[in-house]
Amino acid sequence: MLKINENYLKLKASYLFSDIAKRVSEYTSNNPDKDIIRLGIGDVTSPLPTACIEAFHKAVDEMAKEETFMGYGPEQGYSFLRDKIAEFDFNKRGVKISSDEIFISDGAKCDTGNIQEIFDTKIKIAIPDPVYPVYLDTNVMAGRTGENKDGRYQGIYYLESTEQNGFVPDIPSEDVDLIYLCFPNNPTGTTATKDQLKKWVDYAQDNNALILFDAAYESFIRDESLPHSIFEIEGADEVAIEFRSFSKNAGFTGTRCAYTVVPKKCRAFDNAGNKTALHPLWLRRQSTKFNGVSYPVQKAAEAVYSAQGQEEVKKLTNYYLRNAKLIIEKMTKLGFCCIGGDNSPYIWINGNRSSWEFFDLLLNNAGVVCTPGEGFGKCGEGYIRISAFNSYENVEKAMYRIGKVL
Ligand code: PLP
């Protein structure tokens, strides 16, 4: 008899965004004449930068000619892209990361989800609450948790982000092996200082642990004092893996390109307690299960690092940050406490009522879709996340409508 992986049955019955979609579709079928403004899901709305589109087209044309056609590419990604990433995203900021420590992929979602495969199933995991759900669900699927009881999986150490700790979780009070961190954070929009990250790096060194650092929103950082990469912290290259994406800086959510940095020094331990490098394990995993991102997409991503691309990406992220500023201004004026939004496209708002009640209120009375904080974890209850990914005009309209109903 063929048996299923029963861990899948432990997953909470419905996924946050399908719950939202259900309520939105109910609203639209009951109110066919009303338009909806979506400030919920974190998808970008502006098209790809011109520099990327031009490089994309050129590469597609190359695929049409025998002399320039490209077949399978290197599993780790083309060096023309990895070299630029190493130079612009790390070396220029004084961080020593080499091109062969970078793995190009088709998304930070798959990388943050797949990385757990290279670790033992019996390790102790620390996951933020609230959290980008992928970290948690992929560990549930892999059998690293017990059942979900009262909204929490047994066996997971939850790193609570609350008003008390300024939404940056405290260092664990017990031993954990694998720590997921995300800054600028989804969903709270908070950032971590160098001193705060150093405490995590010290913890990982002292406890033979490892940090999985998701920096998908790095391009929204404007505060010069904030670190853009965990590798800006000395010693982090031994105890951290970092995830980046072209989704939110250059609008690649539908085009798909991201990368993961696994430094050569980065280590875990085998059953006998011997230090073991993680770079060869991830390389083995990727070469076995992944055949690379398409050549035109990597060419389009490379164009992000051209002078024109850099300028366009800055303009794009500035555009969303201007939306975020407006959201903060208006919501604060209405008496709500807002977190994030200054170095991040997300604003985390204390609604002074249940998350879903606030969600329904905004949807049914203002036609605005947000994301209920509770969907990101227990600590999200009472909050909503508003995303700045939309046109300025729509954000203005949404804020006007919200102002009328609150
Ligand atoms: N990491 C975080 C924290 C995210 O919020 C998202 C997308 O919303 C991703 C990763 C996924 O990025 P990608 O589009 O590269 O898969």
Residues whose N, C-alpha, C, O or C-beta is under 5 A from the ligand:
A	BS01	PLP	G42 G107 A108 K109 C110 Y132 C182 N186 D214 A216 S245 S247 T253 C257 A258
